[in-house]
Structures are given as C-alpha cells and as structure tokens.
Amino acid sequence: MYSDDSSPCGYDVFRRTCPSHTVLEMLASKWVYLVVCALRRGRMRNGELARKLEGITPKMLTQTLRVLERDGLVRREIFPVIPPRVEYELTELGQNLAGLLDQIRSWSERHAPDIKDARTKAEQEADLVAQA
C-alpha cells in the first residue's frame, strides 16, 4: 500500500506533466468508460457498439475507438470481405481496465437511488433558500 504522495512506479497523477495524468484524462471520458465496458462481453462491430451505447454519435464512437486502439486497450480486426467487416475487442490491458470499470459501474447502479435522493434534497434546500 502506498500514500497519495508517492507511487511505487514513480508516477504522480497529481502532477500535470506526468504521463499518468494524461492516462487519467483519457479514462475520464464517459464514452471511453462505456465502450470498454461494452467490449468486456466480447468482440463487437461498430454498429453493435452504436446500438449498445445510446446517445453516442458515429463521430464520437470512431474517435473513442481510435483513442482506445492507440492506447493499446482495444484491438481492431479488419476482415477482407466485401463490404469490409471490422470488429473490435479488448486487449489484455483493456480487459484489466474493464474489471476496474465494472466495479465502478456496479457501484453507480447500486447507489443511483442514493445519489438521486441527495440531489433532490439539495434542490429542495436550494429552492427554500431562494424563496427566503
């Protein structure tokens, strides 16, 4: 175990210039998170991902997949057929990340009612302050 002030590998995400800081920025994207979680179940084509990820635009899906491929989290395979077929799957590194993200997904689903209640309470209190 290590403290927030030191990392066993010498990286410090709190430093703006540290490479780990840019990794954290990439991981903070909701679309990165959702694509990785969707691919945890296995290979998918672009259209399958688009249907699974409600609200993602084709441009954003393409950009997200490119980032994940660039960073070694996703592997793209192109099949030489007409029309070309492309499938995406997580690499070993991506699978490792998906395990962590799945825990966050489970936590958020389990605690969504608590967060919703807290938000409602905060809105009601703000309304009372505004009326006073």
Secondary structure, DSSP 4 states (H G I P E B T S, - for coil): ---TT--TTS--TTSTTSHHHHHHHHHT-HHHHHHHHHHTTS-EEHHHHHHHSTT--HHHHHHHHHHHHHTTSEEEEEE-SSS-EEEEEE-HHHHHHHHHHHHHHHHHHHHHHHHHHHHHHHHHHHHHHHH-
